Amino acid sequence: MEGCVVDAEYSSVYVGMERLGIFKVPLFSVFDYDIKLIAQVRKSKVDADANVFPAGTPRLTDDIEGISLYRQANGKGMIVASVQGISEYALFDRYDHRYLGSFKILGKDGIDDVTETDGIEIISTPLGEGYENGLMIVHDDENHDSEGHLLMGNYKVISFKDVLEKFEMLDQTPSTWNPRLNQ
């Protein structure tokens, strides 16, 4: 197990298993058969071309790492998993677990691409200018300075509006969940 996130509204825990996939586990069940695989790892990062996936299937290779939720009003939102093997993020519908797509975080303005991502965290609460749709914090394993020298890993902060725009989801109602009030 690499990452997990609790969805209290649906009484579930989503667990990312490195080489297996993403599982939904009921919070209040003790029976093994209640565990559901919602997305299975399809390829190995070492023996498959990560760009060859059947249309509409999740782009999941081994090394599922961080997992987080983007909460929206009325129980809507997304489960977001970092796929370290191909430096991407996979999105799934929070309610019915449909695969919505995958994306990479590409560098700009002197900041490099996010690679070999590990942990992620998302907050969907509006946080002011530039972060009206919340934000996503991601681990970035390798960084390079302007001369190409390898630097230590770091974290990058991404406006979640960029993700919503990519998937044409800006019309979604924002969450009223407030982490400060734990509501």
N, C-alpha and C positions, 0 to 999 in steps of 0.2 A: 504494500500500500504506500502510495506517495502523497496523495492529497485527499482531503475530504471537506465537505461543507454541509452544514445543517440547514434544511429548509423547514423551519418550525411550522409554517403555514400549512404545509402538506405532510407534516409529521414524518419526514424522511431525512436520511443522510445519503449524500452522493459521495461515492468513494472511487477514486482513480487508482486502478491497479496497473502498474507499469507495463506489463506484457499481456494483459488480458483485456482491459477495457474499463468502462464506467458502469458502476453498479448502483442501484437504488436499494437502500436498506431501510425498512420501516423502523422508526424510533422506538416503538413500543412492542415489538414482536420478538419472540425467542425462537421462532421456527425458521430453520435454514431455508425452507422452500419459499419463504416470503421475499427472499433476495432476488432482484430482477436485474439481468444484464441489459442495459439500455443502449450501449454502443460497444461493439467489439473491435479490438485491434485487428486490422486487416493485413498489414504488412510489417516486415522487419525493416528497420532503418538501415541495416547493413547488407541485406540481400535483395532489396527491391528498390526499383526506381519510385521514389515517393510521389512522382508526378503522374503515375498510372493507377488511377482508381476508377472503378465503374461510376458512371454519372449518377449523382444523387446519393452515393454511399459516403459515409463519414470518412474523412481523410485522417485515419488513425493509424499510426505506426507505434511500435513499442516505445516505451518511455512516456506513458501518460504521467504527467507530473501534477502541477497545481490544478485546483478546481474551485470555482466560485460561482456565485449567483448574481445575475442582474435582475433585480426585483422591479416589477411594474404593478400598477394598480390592478385590482380585481384578480389577483392570483396569476397574472401573466408575467412573462419575463423569460430569461434564458439561463441555461446552465452553460458555463464557459470552462473549457478544459485546455490546459497548455499541453501541447504535443511536442515534447523535447526533441524527439527523433528527427522532426522535419522543421523545427522552429516555427510552428504555427499554433493557432488557437482555433478550436472547434466549438461551434455553437449548436445548442440543442434547445428546443422549446421546453420550457419549464413544466408545462402541463402534460403534454402528450409525448414528449421526448423526441419529436421529429428532428432530424438533422437539418439545420438551417444554412450551414456553410462553414467555411474556414477562411482564415485570413492570417497574413503575416504583418508584423510591425516593421515598416521600412524606415530607415533613417532619413533625416532631412536637416538642413541648416547646420551642417557640421556634426550632427549626432548620427552615430552608426546604427545599423539594423539591430534588432533584437535577435539573438541567436542562443541556441541551447537553453531555452527558457526552463525555469524550474517553477517556483511558486508564483501565484497570482492572487490578487485581492481586488474585489470590485465593490464600489459603493454606488448605489443608484440614486441616492438622495441628491437633489440639486445643491451645488456648492458654490454658486456665484458665477461671475463672468468667466467664460471659457469652459466651465464645468457644469453647465445647466442640466446636463443629462448624467451627471456623476462622473466618476473616474475609475480608471483601472491602473493598478500598480503591478508591474511585471519585473521579474528577475531577468537580467541579461548577463549571460555567462562570460562572454568575451567582448572587450571594447578595444578600439584602436584609436590612437591619437591622430592628428592631422598628417603625421609623417609615416603612419602605418605601424607604429610600435604597439605591441600587445600590452594592454593594461588589465588591471583586475576587473572582475565583474562588478556590476552595480544594479541599481533599480531605475526603472523609467516610469514616469507618470504619463498616462494617455487619457485624453478627454474621451469619454465613452460616446460622445456625439459623433466622433469620427467613425466608430464602429457602426452605430445606427445609420449613419449616412451611407456607408458602404453597402449595407443590406436593405436600404430604402425603408427603414423603420422609424424615421423621425416622428411620424404621426402617433406613435405609441404614447399612452398616458403615463407620465412619470410616476414613480412610486411615492407614496406618502409615508413610507417607513422611515423612521428617524432613529439612527443607531444610538444617538445620545439618550433617547428615551426608552430604547429597547422595545419599540412598538412595531 
